[in-house]
Amino acid sequence: MIRFDRAYQTLAIGVAALAGFVDAIGFVETAGFFVSFMTGNSTRFAVGVAEGTRGAAIAGGLIATFVAGVVAGSLVAEQYRSVRTPAVLSCATLLLCAAAGLRAVDAVWPAVLSLTLAMGVVNAAFRGRDGAVVGVTYMTGTLVQTGYKLANRLRGEGDARWWPHLALWAGLTGGAILGAVAVIQWGVLAYGAAIGLAAALTLRAAAIDRQAR
């Protein structure tokens, strides 16, 4: 996170908020599965295997779909390297549009799979100069980094820039709160809100790229 300039840090927080928003939609729609948080689905898969329930198949399918999204996003990012972030976010926006269309005709699980693909794709949106990739859909590593940097601050040595990491977590968590409220209150209209946010982030990414040239 700290490898990026301020404009991209802010954009990454926005994309994390999108991931939280969409993950909350998926969690509510599936009654407890995730479309961006694959650690949670891995636990659901393990418990499903142990119990011999269909939860294992559902979680396993979501994990495989997410990985496929990461592969697709990475291929798009390399194909359109000069406009990596807006290209990847455009693909994610299109997948969210597909999810909304499927959900509008009550194809709930195909819609959820489309959400999952979109969340896999967005993880390819950011890559630092040293090749580091910022994962914007999972926060365990981000919280670990926050803890390390706080320890550095207390020791008075090393890299103590903990705020950017905590801000990324806060973005995802805040987005998840809004996503949960939206899907509970508005139902399928929450998908439209996710599309609007994704489109706005895509436009912002394109503007940042233009300014950087």
Helices and strands as residue ranges (DSSP letters): H 6-30, H 38-51, H 55-79, G 81-83, H 84-104, H 108-122, H 140-155, H 163-186, H 189-212
